[in-house]
Amino acid sequence: MQEELNEFERLEVWELIPRPDKDTVITLKWIYKVKLDEMGGILKNKARLVARRYRQEEGIDFEESFAPVARLEAIRIFLSYAAHKNMVVYQMDVKTAF
């Protein structure tokens, strides 16, 4: 949990402000996960701090929302074009993304 909070501080992803009178405050929740190795032993305990966005109401707290996910068709087109042009494609994993 402390590692997650340290990443928030390092990346400057939030700031403490006074609570607005009329606005809805989005609460937070810790999600815990145990990562196992191939033998079923505990490899790592993970914790993520997430927003409870289900308490928001469309038209009041937000107008529209988008998921940062690429459509499968877009990925296929990209990979087809890269293969056609003999390009090298790399992949990466982002540990903490905001």
N, C-alpha and C positions, 0 to 999 in steps of 0.2 A: 504494500500500500504506500509506503514511504517513497519507493522508487517512482511510482506513478505521480505522486504529488511533487516530487523533485523535478520530473519532466515538465509538469505544468509550469513550475516556477522558472525553469531554464528557458522554456520556449515562450514565456510571457503570454500565456493563452487566456488569462483572466485577470480581473482587477476587482477589488472589493469596493462596492459603491453603496450609498444609502438605499434602503428599500423604498421603491416608489409607492405612493399611496394607492393609485388606481390600477397599476399594472400587475399582472399575474407573475408570481415568482416561480421559476422552474426549479423543482427540488432535484437533488442528486441521490444516486443509489450506487452502492458498491456491488460489483458482480465478481464472484470468485470462481476460479477454475483450477483444477489440478491437472497438470500436464504429466502424462505417463510416458515411460520409455517403452521400447519394443517388448520388454519382458513383463510389463504391467506394473513396474515399480514407480514410485513417485520421483519424477524428474525435477519438477518445479511447481511451486504454488504461484498462481498469477492472480492479480486483482486489477480491475478496471473501474474507474469512476465514470458513470454515465448519467446523462440527463433523463429525467422522467418526462419526456416530451408528450406523452399521451394526455397530459393535463392541459395542453394548449387547445384552443378552439380556433378553427379556421375562420378568418374574417375579423377576429378580435385580436388574437395574439400574432397571427401571421396571415399573409395573403395567399402564398403558394410555397410549396417546398419541392426540393429536388434531391434525389439520391445520387451521390458521386460514384455511380457504377456505369461502366461502359456496356452498351448493348452487345450481345453476342455477334450480331451481324457486322458491327463496326470492327470488332476484334478479328473476325474472319477476313474482312476486306483488307485490313492492315497487314495481316500475316500473308495473305495472297500477294499483295503488292510487294512486300518485302522479299518474298521468295522469287517473284518474277524479276526483280531488280538485283537478285543475289546479294541482298543486304544482310548484315549480321544483326540479329535482334537479341537484346539483353533483357533480363528481368531482374527486379529487385523487390525487396520487402521493406516496408517502412514500419519501424518499430512503434512509433507514436506519431500519428498523423492528425493534423488539425486544419 
